[in-house]
Amino acid sequence: MQVRVFFEDTDFSKVVYHASYLRFMERGRSNYLRLLGADHRALFEETESEAPGFAFVVRSLTIDYFKPAFIDDVLDIVTIPREVKGASITLLQECRRGADLLAVAKVRVAFVSGGKAQRIPKALRDAMQQDVR
């Protein structure tokens, strides 16, 4: 997924603020679900009966920064599933500018409902497992 760096994503020196990468990666995770064929509205409607009030929540995240991004850069956010378990998925996310690797994150996301971890709905879990690399 591509994102353009806007002024709001930068600090006073027009370098991308470190927390902006987290927003870019959040968009990448949402887009990843769309690429799997999971329409967010449909997913909420289908899952509401078996897991009311469900959400995907970040359980853990580690991030390494290698090079800065700047205002007006176009960045590629790459999301690669690494492991799918019953109630969680671990993803590798990269932020790139052309051939330059700017940041890498390992993100573990849990599926929760009613404040407790729940199994990811089977159709979605199966789609994620097929894409594990």
C-alpha positions in Angstrom: 0.0 0.0 0.0 1.3 3.5 -0.8 1.1 6.5 1.5 2.2 10.0 0.8 3.9 11.9 3.7 2.0 15.1 4.6 3.0 18.0 6.7 1.0 16.6 9.6 3.2 13.4 9.6 6.4 15.3 10.2 8.1 17.1 13.1 9.4 20.6 13.0 12.3 19.6 10.7 9.9 18.1 8.1 11.2 14.6 8.9 8.5 11.9 9.5 7.8 11.8 13.3 8.5 8.3 14.7 4.8 7.7 15.7 3.6 8.4 12.2 5.0 5.1 11.1 2.6 3.4 13.5 -0.3 5.1 11.7 1.0 4.1 8.3 1.4 0.5 9.5 -2.2 0.6 11.0 -3.5 1.6 7.5 -1.4 -1.2 6.0 -3.0 -3.8 8.3 -6.5 -2.6 7.4 -5.6 -2.6 3.8 -4.2 -6.2 4.2 -7.6 -7.3 5.4 -9.2 -5.7 2.3 -6.7 -7.5 0.0 -7.8 -10.8 1.6 -11.3 -10.0 0.6 -12.5 -8.9 4.1 -14.8 -6.0 3.7 -14.8 -4.2 7.0 -18.5 -3.6 7.2 -19.4 -7.1 6.1 -16.8 -8.5 8.6 -18.4 -6.6 11.5 -21.9 -7.7 10.5 -21.0 -11.4 10.0 -19.0 -11.6 13.2 -21.4 -9.6 15.5 -23.5 -12.7 16.4 -20.5 -14.9 17.4 -18.3 -12.3 18.8 -20.2 -9.1 19.8 -18.2 -6.0 20.0 -15.1 -7.6 18.5 -11.9 -5.8 17.7 -8.4 -6.5 16.5 -6.0 -5.1 19.1 -2.2 -4.8 19.0 -0.9 -7.2 21.6 2.8 -6.4 21.0 4.9 -4.4 18.6 8.6 -4.0 18.0 9.9 -1.5 15.5 13.3 -0.7 14.1 14.0 2.6 12.3 16.8 2.7 9.7 16.4 5.8 7.5 14.2 8.9 7.7 11.3 9.7 5.4 10.5 13.3 4.5 7.6 15.5 3.6 6.1 14.6 0.1 7.8 11.2 0.0 5.7 8.3 -1.3 6.1 5.3 0.9 5.3 1.6 0.4 3.8 -0.1 3.4 4.3 -3.9 3.0 2.4 -6.3 5.3 3.4 -9.9 5.4 1.7 -12.5 7.7 4.2 -14.7 9.5 2.1 -16.8 11.9 -1.7 -17.3 12.4 -2.9 -18.8 15.6 -6.5 -19.3 16.8 -6.9 -15.8 18.3 -3.9 -13.9 17.0 -1.8 -13.2 13.9 1.8 -12.0 13.8 2.8 -9.7 10.9 6.0 -8.3 9.5 5.5 -4.8 8.3 8.0 -2.8 6.2 8.0 0.9 5.3 10.0 1.5 2.1 10.8 4.4 -0.1 11.8 2.8 -3.4 14.6 0.4 -2.7 15.4 2.0 0.7 14.1 0.2 3.8 13.1 2.9 6.3 11.4 0.9 9.2 10.5 -2.6 10.0 7.9 -3.7 12.6 6.9 -7.1 14.0 3.3 -6.8 15.2 1.2 -9.3 17.0 -2.6 -8.6 16.8 -5.2 -10.4 18.9 -8.9 -10.8 18.1 -11.0 -9.9 21.2 -14.6 -9.8 22.1 -16.1 -8.8 25.4 -12.6 -7.9 26.7 -11.3 -11.5 26.1 -9.3 -13.1 23.3 -11.6 -15.1 21.0 -10.8 -17.3 18.0 -10.5 -15.4 14.7 -13.6 -16.3 12.5 -12.7 -19.4 10.5 -13.1 -17.9 7.0 -10.8 -15.0 7.9 -8.3 -17.2 9.7 -8.2 -19.6 6.7 -7.6 -16.7 4.3 -4.8 -15.4 6.5 -3.1 -18.8 6.9 -3.0 -19.2 3.1 -1.0 -16.0 2.8 1.6 -16.9 5.5 5.2 -16.5 4.3 
